[in-house]
Amino acid sequence: MPNDLIVTKRRGLSWYISWIVLVIILLVIAFFWGRYDSRDERLALIDERDILLLQEQEYLQQIDSLEQKTIMLQSSAQVDASASEEIMETIAALQQTIDSLETELSFYRGIMAPEKDIKGLYVSDFNLKKTADADRFAFQLALTQVKKHDVFLKGSVKVVISGEREGNTAHYNITDLGDITAKDLEFTFKYFQHLKGELTLPSGFKPKKINVTAKSTGRNGQTVTRDFNWSV
């Protein structure tokens, strides 16, 4: 019985060159697509910052106008006390709004034009607000990625609140102060992320410091720590 003859077709050099060119084209497309996507995100941040700047300018103009009106009322022979008081309350409310806008603008400036010695994962801010319950507080933790925005950061945060209780130093993990779980303190972001929740202080505990430790995973993982004073 004759042996089967197997014929193997030899691929020419042009076949290999074609595949190499195709792979290079795909890599170039992927690179520019990533840059385009990152550019869109950065432009969105710039737009949000510009909107805040315009709002701040409008509020400042309103305050200036109201202050001029108050001066006119106070110098008038027919001073309307209730009108003057109402204007002063409006000015105070506008000033509070401007302070809030300044905080947000500072946050965006930190992303767009960060300090020279900061790079990568950064604990930007930790804000506290009172609630209807005297011992319960709402918090917002801001995390940012400084300078490097080409990768997503993934990881988790640990928050420890320190103070005094019954004359002794006491420390509490934020996960022990309410319905906050470890899952609630995980993050995934490219530019920034806010982690929010509420905590309830133990009876007799007087908080003083807040320690935040953020840890990202991966080959270039970072661990950063920042302390904040308890201020409400």
C-alpha positions in Angstrom: 0.0 0.0 0.0 1.6 3.3 -1.1 2.4 5.8 1.6 0.2 8.9 1.9 1.8 12.0 0.6 1.4 15.0 2.8 2.0 18.4 1.1 2.7 21.3 3.4 2.2 24.8 1.9 5.1 27.1 2.9 4.0 30.6 3.8 5.9 33.3 2.1 7.6 36.2 3.7 4.8 38.5 2.6 2.3 36.6 4.7 4.3 37.1 7.9 4.9 40.8 7.1 1.1 41.3 6.5 0.3 39.9 10.0 3.0 42.0 11.6 1.6 45.1 9.9 -1.9 44.2 11.0 -0.8 43.8 14.7 1.0 47.1 14.6 -2.1 48.8 13.2 -4.3 47.4 15.9 -1.9 48.5 18.6 -1.8 52.0 17.2 -5.6 52.1 17.1 -5.9 50.9 20.7 -3.3 53.5 21.8 -5.0 56.5 20.3 -8.5 55.2 21.3 -7.2 55.2 24.9 -5.8 58.7 24.6 -9.1 59.9 23.1 -11.1 58.4 25.9 -8.8 60.0 28.5 -9.0 63.3 26.8 -12.8 63.3 26.9 -12.7 62.6 30.7 -10.2 65.4 31.2 -12.3 67.9 29.1 -15.4 66.9 31.2 -13.5 67.8 34.4 -12.4 71.1 32.9 -16.1 71.9 32.0 -17.2 71.1 35.5 -14.5 73.4 37.0 -15.4 76.2 34.6 -19.1 76.0 35.6 -18.2 76.2 39.2 -16.0 79.3 38.5 -18.9 81.0 36.7 -21.3 80.2 39.6 -18.8 81.6 42.1 -18.5 84.8 40.1 -22.3 85.2 39.9 -22.7 84.7 43.7 -19.9 87.3 44.3 -21.7 89.8 42.1 -25.0 89.1 44.0 -23.3 89.7 47.3 -21.7 93.0 46.1 -25.1 94.2 44.9 -26.8 93.2 48.2 -24.1 94.9 50.2 -24.6 98.1 48.3 -28.4 97.9 48.8 -27.8 97.3 52.6 -25.6 100.4 52.8 -28.3 102.5 51.0 -31.0 101.2 53.4 -28.9 101.9 56.5 -28.2 105.5 55.3 -31.8 106.1 54.4 -34.1 108.0 56.8 -36.7 105.3 56.3 -34.8 102.2 57.3 -36.7 99.0 57.0 -35.2 96.8 59.7 -36.9 93.6 58.4 -35.7 94.3 54.9 -32.1 94.9 56.1 -32.2 91.8 58.2 -33.5 89.7 55.2 -30.7 91.0 53.0 -28.0 90.2 55.6 -29.4 86.6 55.9 -29.3 86.3 52.1 -25.7 87.5 52.0 -24.8 84.9 54.7 -26.4 82.1 52.7 -24.6 83.2 49.5 -21.3 83.4 51.4 -21.8 79.8 52.7 -22.5 78.7 49.1 -19.4 80.4 47.9 -17.4 78.6 50.6 -18.8 75.3 49.4 -17.9 76.2 45.8 -14.3 77.1 46.9 -14.0 73.7 48.5 -15.1 72.0 45.2 -12.8 74.2 43.1 -9.9 73.4 45.4 -10.7 69.7 44.8 -10.7 70.1 41.0 -7.5 72.3 41.1 -5.8 69.4 42.9 -6.7 67.1 40.0 -5.9 69.5 37.2 -2.8 71.2 38.7 -1.5 69.1 41.6 1.4 69.8 44.0 4.8 68.8 42.6 5.6 66.2 45.3 2.3 64.2 45.0 1.9 61.5 42.5 -0.6 58.6 42.1 -3.1 57.8 44.8 -4.0 60.6 47.2 -6.4 61.1 50.1 -7.8 64.5 49.1 -10.3 65.3 51.8 -12.6 64.0 54.6 -15.7 66.1 55.3 -18.2 65.7 58.1 -21.8 67.0 58.5 -24.2 66.9 61.4 -27.5 65.0 61.2 -30.7 65.3 63.2 -29.2 62.8 65.7 -26.6 64.5 67.9 -24.3 61.5 67.8 -24.7 60.6 64.2 -22.7 62.2 61.4 -22.6 62.0 57.6 -19.1 61.7 56.0 -17.6 62.1 52.6 -14.1 60.8 51.7 -12.5 62.1 48.5 -9.8 60.1 46.8 -7.9 61.3 43.7 -5.3 60.1 41.3 -2.7 62.8 40.9 -0.7 63.4 37.6 -1.1 59.8 36.4 -4.5 59.2 34.8 -3.6 56.4 32.4 -4.8 53.5 34.6 -7.7 52.7 36.9 -6.9 52.5 40.6 -8.5 49.7 42.6 -8.2 49.1 46.3 -9.8 49.8 49.7 -9.7 52.3 52.5 -9.4 52.0 56.3 -10.7 54.8 58.5 -9.9 55.0 62.2 -11.3 57.7 64.5 -9.3 58.5 67.7 -10.3 60.4 70.8 -11.1 60.0 74.5 -13.7 58.0 76.4 -14.0 58.1 80.1 -10.5 59.6 80.4 -8.8 57.0 78.3 -7.5 57.1 74.7 -9.9 55.3 72.4 -9.7 54.2 68.7 -12.7 53.0 66.6 -12.7 51.6 63.1 -15.4 53.3 61.1 -16.9 49.9 60.2 -17.7 49.5 63.9 -19.6 52.8 64.0 -22.7 52.1 61.9 -23.8 50.2 58.8 -20.6 50.8 56.9 -19.0 47.6 55.6 -15.6 46.9 54.1 -17.3 46.7 50.7 -18.5 50.3 51.1 -14.8 51.4 51.5 -13.6 49.8 48.2 -12.7 52.1 45.3 -12.2 51.9 41.5 -11.5 55.1 39.7 -9.4 56.9 37.1 -9.6 60.5 38.2 -11.4 60.7 41.6 -14.1 59.0 43.7 -16.2 59.9 46.7 -17.0 57.4 49.4 -20.0 58.4 51.5 -21.8 57.1 54.6 -23.0 57.8 58.1 -21.4 56.9 61.4 -22.7 57.0 65.0 -20.3 57.8 67.9 -20.3 55.7 71.0 -21.8 57.3 74.1 -19.2 59.4 76.0 -16.7 59.3 73.2 -15.0 62.6 72.2 -13.4 62.3 68.8 -10.3 64.3 67.9 -8.5 62.7 64.9 -9.4 60.8 61.8 -6.8 58.6 60.2 -7.4 57.5 56.6 -5.3 54.8 55.0 -5.9 54.1 51.3 -4.3 51.1 49.6 -4.4 50.3 45.9 -3.7 46.9 44.5 -1.7 45.7 41.5 1.9 45.7 40.4 2.3 49.4 41.2 0.1 49.4 44.3 0.4 52.3 46.8 -0.4 52.8 50.5 -1.0 56.4 51.5 -2.1 57.8 54.9 -3.5 61.1 55.9 -4.7 62.5 59.2 -7.6 65.0 59.6 -8.8 66.9 62.7 -12.4 66.1 63.8 -14.2 69.2 62.7 -17.9 69.7 62.3 
